Amino acid sequence: MYKKIALATDGSQHAIRATENALQIAKCSSNSKLEILYVADHDKVKSEVLANWNSAGLEDSRKKRLRQVKKMAENAGVSYNIKILHGDPGPAIVDYVNRNKFEIVVIGSRGLNALQEFVLGSVSHKVAKRANCPVLIVK
């Protein structure tokens, strides 16, 4: 099955469901490696900095979003690595996945953005269109 799996996450409920699916895929092969991708979106950095005025608070905010995903991977016994990317989430994920030749990307259908409640999320749509590997969009 797939051995090099990318999981794009932002801490949303859709991302948690995507994590469950990525872990199931990873458990199909004993030597699978899960790479958890989190994108620090430059458009949201200003608001994150204002909400967490010290750098430790900002890091804690990001770590909190990844804490549940890490715990799920550890409980499943899946080997994982966390990669923090910077930039616009869609293009950043696509660039990283294509450069590193992942075999599959797992992503939630919508993220934390409330405007995306009515349509397929713009990030998942960009990734599905431009990634050079299969993309599993989980709702």
PyMOL CGO cylinders between C-alpha atoms (Angstrom):
from pymol import cmd
from pymol.cgo import CYLINDER

trace = [
    CYLINDER, 0.00, 0.00, 0.00, 1.16, 3.59, 0.54, 0.3, 1, 1, 1, 1, 1, 1,
    CYLINDER, 1.16, 3.59, 0.54, 4.42, 4.01, 2.41, 0.3, 1, 1, 1, 1, 1, 1,
    CYLINDER, 4.42, 4.01, 2.41, 4.99, 7.78, 2.19, 0.3, 1, 1, 1, 1, 1, 1,
    CYLINDER, 4.99, 7.78, 2.19, 1.84, 9.53, 3.41, 0.3, 1, 1, 1, 1, 1, 1,
    CYLINDER, 1.84, 9.53, 3.41, 1.27, 13.27, 3.89, 0.3, 1, 1, 1, 1, 1, 1,
    CYLINDER, 1.27, 13.27, 3.89, -1.43, 14.44, 6.29, 0.3, 1, 1, 1, 1, 1, 1,
    CYLINDER, -1.43, 14.44, 6.29, -2.32, 18.13, 6.03, 0.3, 1, 1, 1, 1, 1, 1,
    CYLINDER, -2.32, 18.13, 6.03, -3.85, 19.38, 9.26, 0.3, 1, 1, 1, 1, 1, 1,
    CYLINDER, -3.85, 19.38, 9.26, -4.99, 22.62, 10.87, 0.3, 1, 1, 1, 1, 1, 1,
    CYLINDER, -4.99, 22.62, 10.87, -6.63, 21.27, 14.01, 0.3, 1, 1, 1, 1, 1, 1,
    CYLINDER, -6.63, 21.27, 14.01, -10.19, 21.47, 12.64, 0.3, 1, 1, 1, 1, 1, 1,
    CYLINDER, -10.19, 21.47, 12.64, -12.76, 18.69, 13.04, 0.3, 1, 1, 1, 1, 1, 1,
    CYLINDER, -12.76, 18.69, 13.04, -12.38, 17.77, 9.36, 0.3, 1, 1, 1, 1, 1, 1,
    CYLINDER, -12.38, 17.77, 9.36, -8.61, 17.51, 9.90, 0.3, 1, 1, 1, 1, 1, 1,
    CYLINDER, -8.61, 17.51, 9.90, -9.15, 15.17, 12.86, 0.3, 1, 1, 1, 1, 1, 1,
    CYLINDER, -9.15, 15.17, 12.86, -11.32, 12.91, 10.69, 0.3, 1, 1, 1, 1, 1, 1,
    CYLINDER, -11.32, 12.91, 10.69, -8.62, 13.08, 7.99, 0.3, 1, 1, 1, 1, 1, 1,
    CYLINDER, -8.62, 13.08, 7.99, -6.12, 11.98, 10.64, 0.3, 1, 1, 1, 1, 1, 1,
    CYLINDER, -6.12, 11.98, 10.64, -8.21, 8.89, 11.42, 0.3, 1, 1, 1, 1, 1, 1,
    CYLINDER, -8.21, 8.89, 11.42, -8.17, 7.93, 7.73, 0.3, 1, 1, 1, 1, 1, 1,
    CYLINDER, -8.17, 7.93, 7.73, -4.45, 8.62, 7.32, 0.3, 1, 1, 1, 1, 1, 1,
    CYLINDER, -4.45, 8.62, 7.32, -3.69, 6.40, 10.30, 0.3, 1, 1, 1, 1, 1, 1,
    CYLINDER, -3.69, 6.40, 10.30, -5.78, 3.57, 8.84, 0.3, 1, 1, 1, 1, 1, 1,
    CYLINDER, -5.78, 3.57, 8.84, -3.86, 3.85, 5.57, 0.3, 1, 1, 1, 1, 1, 1,
    CYLINDER, -3.86, 3.85, 5.57, -0.52, 3.96, 7.41, 0.3, 1, 1, 1, 1, 1, 1,
    CYLINDER, -0.52, 3.96, 7.41, -1.34, 0.83, 9.39, 0.3, 1, 1, 1, 1, 1, 1,
    CYLINDER, -1.34, 0.83, 9.39, -1.81, -1.15, 6.15, 0.3, 1, 1, 1, 1, 1, 1,
    CYLINDER, -1.81, -1.15, 6.15, 1.99, -1.31, 5.66, 0.3, 1, 1, 1, 1, 1, 1,
    CYLINDER, 1.99, -1.31, 5.66, 4.42, -1.99, 8.47, 0.3, 1, 1, 1, 1, 1, 1,
    CYLINDER, 4.42, -1.99, 8.47, 7.02, 0.46, 7.16, 0.3, 1, 1, 1, 1, 1, 1,
    CYLINDER, 7.02, 0.46, 7.16, 4.71, 3.37, 6.34, 0.3, 1, 1, 1, 1, 1, 1,
    CYLINDER, 4.71, 3.37, 6.34, 5.79, 6.85, 7.34, 0.3, 1, 1, 1, 1, 1, 1,
    CYLINDER, 5.79, 6.85, 7.34, 3.27, 9.60, 8.08, 0.3, 1, 1, 1, 1, 1, 1,
    CYLINDER, 3.27, 9.60, 8.08, 4.36, 13.19, 7.65, 0.3, 1, 1, 1, 1, 1, 1,
    CYLINDER, 4.36, 13.19, 7.65, 2.06, 15.64, 9.43, 0.3, 1, 1, 1, 1, 1, 1,
    CYLINDER, 2.06, 15.64, 9.43, 2.01, 18.98, 7.63, 0.3, 1, 1, 1, 1, 1, 1,
    CYLINDER, 2.01, 18.98, 7.63, 0.92, 22.19, 9.35, 0.3, 1, 1, 1, 1, 1, 1,
    CYLINDER, 0.92, 22.19, 9.35, 1.07, 25.48, 7.46, 0.3, 1, 1, 1, 1, 1, 1,
    CYLINDER, 1.07, 25.48, 7.46, 1.71, 28.75, 9.27, 0.3, 1, 1, 1, 1, 1, 1,
    CYLINDER, 1.71, 28.75, 9.27, -0.41, 30.96, 7.01, 0.3, 1, 1, 1, 1, 1, 1,
    CYLINDER, -0.41, 30.96, 7.01, 1.15, 34.40, 6.53, 0.3, 1, 1, 1, 1, 1, 1,
    CYLINDER, 1.15, 34.40, 6.53, -2.32, 35.96, 6.23, 0.3, 1, 1, 1, 1, 1, 1,
    CYLINDER, -2.32, 35.96, 6.23, -3.19, 34.73, 9.72, 0.3, 1, 1, 1, 1, 1, 1,
    CYLINDER, -3.19, 34.73, 9.72, 0.18, 35.31, 11.39, 0.3, 1, 1, 1, 1, 1, 1,
    CYLINDER, 0.18, 35.31, 11.39, -0.65, 38.91, 12.35, 0.3, 1, 1, 1, 1, 1, 1,
    CYLINDER, -0.65, 38.91, 12.35, -3.85, 37.89, 14.11, 0.3, 1, 1, 1, 1, 1, 1,
    CYLINDER, -3.85, 37.89, 14.11, -2.05, 34.96, 15.80, 0.3, 1, 1, 1, 1, 1, 1,
    CYLINDER, -2.05, 34.96, 15.80, 0.70, 37.30, 17.00, 0.3, 1, 1, 1, 1, 1, 1,
    CYLINDER, 0.70, 37.30, 17.00, -1.84, 39.78, 18.35, 0.3, 1, 1, 1, 1, 1, 1,
    CYLINDER, -1.84, 39.78, 18.35, -3.75, 37.02, 20.14, 0.3, 1, 1, 1, 1, 1, 1,
    CYLINDER, -3.75, 37.02, 20.14, -0.51, 35.51, 21.48, 0.3, 1, 1, 1, 1, 1, 1,
    CYLINDER, -0.51, 35.51, 21.48, 1.70, 38.54, 22.03, 0.3, 1, 1, 1, 1, 1, 1,
    CYLINDER, 1.70, 38.54, 22.03, 4.79, 36.58, 23.04, 0.3, 1, 1, 1, 1, 1, 1,
    CYLINDER, 4.79, 36.58, 23.04, 6.53, 34.05, 20.82, 0.3, 1, 1, 1, 1, 1, 1,
    CYLINDER, 6.53, 34.05, 20.82, 6.04, 31.28, 23.41, 0.3, 1, 1, 1, 1, 1, 1,
    CYLINDER, 6.04, 31.28, 23.41, 2.27, 31.84, 23.26, 0.3, 1, 1, 1, 1, 1, 1,
    CYLINDER, 2.27, 31.84, 23.26, 2.35, 31.67, 19.47, 0.3, 1, 1, 1, 1, 1, 1,
    CYLINDER, 2.35, 31.67, 19.47, 4.25, 28.37, 19.53, 0.3, 1, 1, 1, 1, 1, 1,
    CYLINDER, 4.25, 28.37, 19.53, 1.86, 27.01, 22.17, 0.3, 1, 1, 1, 1, 1, 1,
    CYLINDER, 1.86, 27.01, 22.17, -1.09, 27.90, 19.93, 0.3, 1, 1, 1, 1, 1, 1,
    CYLINDER, -1.09, 27.90, 19.93, 0.41, 25.93, 17.04, 0.3, 1, 1, 1, 1, 1, 1,
    CYLINDER, 0.41, 25.93, 17.04, 1.42, 23.00, 19.24, 0.3, 1, 1, 1, 1, 1, 1,
    CYLINDER, 1.42, 23.00, 19.24, -2.10, 22.85, 20.69, 0.3, 1, 1, 1, 1, 1, 1,
    CYLINDER, -2.10, 22.85, 20.69, -3.53, 22.38, 17.18, 0.3, 1, 1, 1, 1, 1, 1,
    CYLINDER, -3.53, 22.38, 17.18, -1.14, 19.47, 16.59, 0.3, 1, 1, 1, 1, 1, 1,
    CYLINDER, -1.14, 19.47, 16.59, -1.41, 17.86, 20.03, 0.3, 1, 1, 1, 1, 1, 1,
    CYLINDER, -1.41, 17.86, 20.03, -4.46, 15.71, 19.26, 0.3, 1, 1, 1, 1, 1, 1,
    CYLINDER, -4.46, 15.71, 19.26, -3.03, 14.54, 15.93, 0.3, 1, 1, 1, 1, 1, 1,
    CYLINDER, -3.03, 14.54, 15.93, 0.27, 13.55, 17.59, 0.3, 1, 1, 1, 1, 1, 1,
    CYLINDER, 0.27, 13.55, 17.59, -1.57, 11.69, 20.32, 0.3, 1, 1, 1, 1, 1, 1,
    CYLINDER, -1.57, 11.69, 20.32, -3.69, 9.81, 17.78, 0.3, 1, 1, 1, 1, 1, 1,
    CYLINDER, -3.69, 9.81, 17.78, -0.58, 8.76, 15.81, 0.3, 1, 1, 1, 1, 1, 1,
    CYLINDER, -0.58, 8.76, 15.81, 1.20, 7.61, 18.95, 0.3, 1, 1, 1, 1, 1, 1,
    CYLINDER, 1.20, 7.61, 18.95, -1.82, 5.62, 20.13, 0.3, 1, 1, 1, 1, 1, 1,
    CYLINDER, -1.82, 5.62, 20.13, -2.07, 3.97, 16.70, 0.3, 1, 1, 1, 1, 1, 1,
    CYLINDER, -2.07, 3.97, 16.70, 1.62, 3.04, 16.78, 0.3, 1, 1, 1, 1, 1, 1,
    CYLINDER, 1.62, 3.04, 16.78, 2.28, 4.84, 13.50, 0.3, 1, 1, 1, 1, 1, 1,
    CYLINDER, 2.28, 4.84, 13.50, 5.69, 6.36, 12.77, 0.3, 1, 1, 1, 1, 1, 1,
    CYLINDER, 5.69, 6.36, 12.77, 5.30, 10.08, 12.10, 0.3, 1, 1, 1, 1, 1, 1,
    CYLINDER, 5.30, 10.08, 12.10, 7.18, 13.31, 11.61, 0.3, 1, 1, 1, 1, 1, 1,
    CYLINDER, 7.18, 13.31, 11.61, 5.86, 16.87, 11.89, 0.3, 1, 1, 1, 1, 1, 1,
    CYLINDER, 5.86, 16.87, 11.89, 6.74, 19.51, 9.32, 0.3, 1, 1, 1, 1, 1, 1,
    CYLINDER, 6.74, 19.51, 9.32, 5.79, 23.17, 9.77, 0.3, 1, 1, 1, 1, 1, 1,
    CYLINDER, 5.79, 23.17, 9.77, 5.47, 24.93, 6.42, 0.3, 1, 1, 1, 1, 1, 1,
    CYLINDER, 5.47, 24.93, 6.42, 5.09, 28.67, 5.85, 0.3, 1, 1, 1, 1, 1, 1,
    CYLINDER, 5.09, 28.67, 5.85, 2.98, 30.52, 3.31, 0.3, 1, 1, 1, 1, 1, 1,
    CYLINDER, 2.98, 30.52, 3.31, -0.39, 30.18, 1.66, 0.3, 1, 1, 1, 1, 1, 1,
    CYLINDER, -0.39, 30.18, 1.66, -1.60, 26.70, 2.75, 0.3, 1, 1, 1, 1, 1, 1,
    CYLINDER, -1.60, 26.70, 2.75, -2.70, 25.29, -0.63, 0.3, 1, 1, 1, 1, 1, 1,
    CYLINDER, -2.70, 25.29, -0.63, 0.42, 26.13, -2.63, 0.3, 1, 1, 1, 1, 1, 1,
    CYLINDER, 0.42, 26.13, -2.63, 2.73, 25.35, 0.32, 0.3, 1, 1, 1, 1, 1, 1,
    CYLINDER, 2.73, 25.35, 0.32, 1.28, 21.86, 0.72, 0.3, 1, 1, 1, 1, 1, 1,
    CYLINDER, 1.28, 21.86, 0.72, 1.33, 21.17, -3.03, 0.3, 1, 1, 1, 1, 1, 1,
    CYLINDER, 1.33, 21.17, -3.03, 4.93, 22.36, -3.39, 0.3, 1, 1, 1, 1, 1, 1,
    CYLINDER, 4.93, 22.36, -3.39, 6.15, 20.27, -0.43, 0.3, 1, 1, 1, 1, 1, 1,
    CYLINDER, 6.15, 20.27, -0.43, 4.25, 17.13, -1.46, 0.3, 1, 1, 1, 1, 1, 1,
    CYLINDER, 4.25, 17.13, -1.46, 5.39, 17.31, -5.08, 0.3, 1, 1, 1, 1, 1, 1,
    CYLINDER, 5.39, 17.31, -5.08, 9.05, 18.06, -4.22, 0.3, 1, 1, 1, 1, 1, 1,
    CYLINDER, 9.05, 18.06, -4.22, 9.19, 15.18, -1.72, 0.3, 1, 1, 1, 1, 1, 1,
    CYLINDER, 9.19, 15.18, -1.72, 7.34, 12.67, -3.90, 0.3, 1, 1, 1, 1, 1, 1,
    CYLINDER, 7.34, 12.67, -3.90, 4.64, 11.57, -1.48, 0.3, 1, 1, 1, 1, 1, 1,
    CYLINDER, 4.64, 11.57, -1.48, 2.48, 8.65, -2.55, 0.3, 1, 1, 1, 1, 1, 1,
    CYLINDER, 2.48, 8.65, -2.55, -0.78, 10.07, -1.12, 0.3, 1, 1, 1, 1, 1, 1,
    CYLINDER, -0.78, 10.07, -1.12, -2.07, 13.21, 0.61, 0.3, 1, 1, 1, 1, 1, 1,
    CYLINDER, -2.07, 13.21, 0.61, -4.88, 13.06, 3.15, 0.3, 1, 1, 1, 1, 1, 1,
    CYLINDER, -4.88, 13.06, 3.15, -6.65, 16.35, 3.91, 0.3, 1, 1, 1, 1, 1, 1,
    CYLINDER, -6.65, 16.35, 3.91, -9.91, 17.49, 5.48, 0.3, 1, 1, 1, 1, 1, 1,
    CYLINDER, -9.91, 17.49, 5.48, -12.56, 18.89, 3.16, 0.3, 1, 1, 1, 1, 1, 1,
    CYLINDER, -12.56, 18.89, 3.16, -12.78, 22.14, 5.11, 0.3, 1, 1, 1, 1, 1, 1,
    CYLINDER, -12.78, 22.14, 5.11, -10.52, 23.88, 7.56, 0.3, 1, 1, 1, 1, 1, 1,
    CYLINDER, -10.52, 23.88, 7.56, -10.95, 26.41, 10.33, 0.3, 1, 1, 1, 1, 1, 1,
    CYLINDER, -10.95, 26.41, 10.33, -12.19, 29.16, 7.97, 0.3, 1, 1, 1, 1, 1, 1,
    CYLINDER, -12.19, 29.16, 7.97, -15.91, 29.80, 8.59, 0.3, 1, 1, 1, 1, 1, 1,
    CYLINDER, -15.91, 29.80, 8.59, -16.40, 31.09, 5.03, 0.3, 1, 1, 1, 1, 1, 1,
    CYLINDER, -16.40, 31.09, 5.03, -15.70, 27.61, 3.68, 0.3, 1, 1, 1, 1, 1, 1,
    CYLINDER, -15.70, 27.61, 3.68, -18.73, 26.01, 5.34, 0.3, 1, 1, 1, 1, 1, 1,
    CYLINDER, -18.73, 26.01, 5.34, -20.81, 26.04, 2.14, 0.3, 1, 1, 1, 1, 1, 1,
    CYLINDER, -20.81, 26.04, 2.14, -18.33, 24.68, -0.41, 0.3, 1, 1, 1, 1, 1, 1,
    CYLINDER, -18.33, 24.68, -0.41, -15.37, 22.38, -0.66, 0.3, 1, 1, 1, 1, 1, 1,
    CYLINDER, -15.37, 22.38, -0.66, -12.49, 24.11, 1.11, 0.3, 1, 1, 1, 1, 1, 1,
    CYLINDER, -12.49, 24.11, 1.11, -10.22, 26.15, -1.10, 0.3, 1, 1, 1, 1, 1, 1,
    CYLINDER, -10.22, 26.15, -1.10, -7.09, 24.51, 0.36, 0.3, 1, 1, 1, 1, 1, 1,
    CYLINDER, -7.09, 24.51, 0.36, -8.30, 20.96, -0.26, 0.3, 1, 1, 1, 1, 1, 1,
    CYLINDER, -8.30, 20.96, -0.26, -9.46, 21.98, -3.74, 0.3, 1, 1, 1, 1, 1, 1,
    CYLINDER, -9.46, 21.98, -3.74, -6.03, 23.45, -4.62, 0.3, 1, 1, 1, 1, 1, 1,
    CYLINDER, -6.03, 23.45, -4.62, -4.24, 20.37, -3.30, 0.3, 1, 1, 1, 1, 1, 1,
    CYLINDER, -4.24, 20.37, -3.30, -6.52, 17.99, -5.22, 0.3, 1, 1, 1, 1, 1, 1,
    CYLINDER, -6.52, 17.99, -5.22, -6.01, 19.92, -8.45, 0.3, 1, 1, 1, 1, 1, 1,
    CYLINDER, -6.01, 19.92, -8.45, -2.25, 20.33, -8.28, 0.3, 1, 1, 1, 1, 1, 1,
    CYLINDER, -2.25, 20.33, -8.28, -0.72, 17.45, -6.31, 0.3, 1, 1, 1, 1, 1, 1,
    CYLINDER, -0.72, 17.45, -6.31, 1.12, 14.85, -8.40, 0.3, 1, 1, 1, 1, 1, 1,
    CYLINDER, 1.12, 14.85, -8.40, -0.24, 11.97, -6.31, 0.3, 1, 1, 1, 1, 1, 1,
    CYLINDER, -0.24, 11.97, -6.31, -3.64, 10.72, -5.17, 0.3, 1, 1, 1, 1, 1, 1,
    CYLINDER, -3.64, 10.72, -5.17, -5.45, 13.02, -2.71, 0.3, 1, 1, 1, 1, 1, 1,
    CYLINDER, -5.45, 13.02, -2.71, -7.97, 11.70, -0.19, 0.3, 1, 1, 1, 1, 1, 1,
    CYLINDER, -7.97, 11.70, -0.19, -10.36, 14.48, 0.88, 0.3, 1, 1, 1, 1, 1, 1,
    CYLINDER, -10.36, 14.48, 0.88, -12.17, 13.57, 4.09, 0.3, 1, 1, 1, 1, 1, 1,
    CYLINDER, -12.17, 13.57, 4.09, -15.41, 15.26, 5.17, 0.3, 1, 1, 1, 1, 1, 1,
]
cmd.load_cgo(trace, "trace")
